């Protein structure tokens, strides 16, 4: 967030508070103007300060990354050794890496997310005896699209996501 956007957000919040207080004028509008708007402004200031500190720290770290001094520090070496002790290298359980990843991604939540559109497709086919053909066609196409999108997402993620543990 830049200073310019912070000023715009604060001005908008003040104008919204004035609108709620004077134009709406009921008790809820006055309470919102007197309580919510100052809290929103305080949160915007807090977020701006936190982001500016994080940006300053990121600039310092970027300089250390670029010249390589961060990776030579004892702090980094300690963190790296601790990481290596926690996360040992795993050997694939199956013959190939692709088969191993495919087996790891066969989880119950993926199965449920793929069966739900099939169930909804079946429910839309039940509309045909009721005479709602257009609803059945629209529902069948929509839920069929959701099913195919989910299948392709699972297949694509099986080869690209990193699985820990």
N, C-alpha and C positions, 0 to 999 in steps of 0.2 A: 504494500500500500504506500503510495506516495503522499507527500504533504498536501498536494493539491486535491487528491481524492479524499483525504481525511477531512479537509475543510469542506468539500462538497457534501460529504456524508453528514457532517455535523450541522451544516446549514439546512440540509433537507430534514434532519431530525427536529431541529428547532422549529422549522416551518410546519412540520407535521404536528408538533406539540401545540403550536398556536392555533392550528386548524381544529384540532381536537378540543382545545379549551374554549375557544370563542365561537366557532361555527357549530360544532356538534352541541356543546354546552350542557349536556346532561351529566349526571354524576359519574357515569362510566368514562365519558370523554375527559372530564376533569381529572379523574384519578389516573387515567392513562397518560395524560399530559404531564402531570406532576410526579408520577412515579416511574413509568416505563421510559419516557424520553430521557430523563437524566441518567437512568441506568444504562440505556443504549449508548449515550454519549460517553459515559465512563468506560463501557466495554470497548468502544471504538478507540479511545485513547490507550487503554491497556493493550489492545491488539496491535496498535501502531508501535508502541514502545517495545513490545515483545518481538515483533517482526524486524524492527530496526536493529535490535541487539543480535538477532539471529543472522541478519544480513551481514553485520560487521564481523561476526564470528566466522561466517562462511567465506567472506573475503580473505580473512587471515588464514583459514585452513586451505583455501585454494592456492594461496601463495606458497604455503608449505608443501602442498601436494605437487605443485608444478616444479619446484626446485629439488624435490626429493628429500628434504630434511625431515619431514614427518615420518617417513619409513625408516629412518635411521635412529629415531628417538627410542629410548628404553621403554617408554610408555607403550609405544606401538608393538614392540617386541613382546612385552608382557601380555598384551591383549591377544596377540597372534598365537602365542603358546597356549594361552587359556582356551582359545577357540579350537586349536588343534586337539587339545585334550578332550574337549566336550564333543567334537564332531569328528569321529574317525571315518576313514574312507570305507565305503561299502562296496561289496562285490555284488554284481547282479545275480539274482536268483535264477534267471532264465538264460537261454542260450544267447540272445541278442539284447542289446540295449533297448531297441524299440519294443520288443515283446515284454521286457521288464517294465517299461513305462506304461504300456497298455494294461498290464495286469495290475499295476499300482493304482491306475485311475478307474478301475472297476469298483466304484464305491456305491453304497446304497443310495446316497442322496442323488447321484447321477441317474440311477435306475428309476427312482421316484420321479425325478424331473422329466424323464423321458416317457414314463407310463402315464403321467397326468394328462399331457396333451392327447394321448391315444384314448384315454377314458372320456375326455371332453369331446373328441371326435365321435365316439360311440354315442354319447348323449345327444349330440346334434343330429345324428342319423335317426334317433328316436322321434325327432320332430316331423319326419316324413309322413307317418300315418296321421298326424294331426292336420296335415294340409299346409304346413308352413315350409314350402319347398325353398323359398329364397333364403330363409333363416338357416335351413339345414345346409345349403350350399355355401353360404357365407361362413358359417361356423366351421364346416368341414375344411374349407380352404384356410381359414385363419389358424385353426389348431393344427392342421397339417403343416403349415408353414412354421409354427412354433416347434413342432416335433422335429422337423428337418433342421431347423436352426440349432436346436439343442444337440442333435446328433453330430452335426458338423463342428460345433464348438468343442464338444468332448473329444472328437477325433483330432482336431487341430491342437488342442491343449495337451494331448497325450504325448506329443513329440516335442513340445516347446517349453512347458513349465518345469521348473526345478522342484523336485520332491525332496523334502528333508525328512530325516528320521527313518 
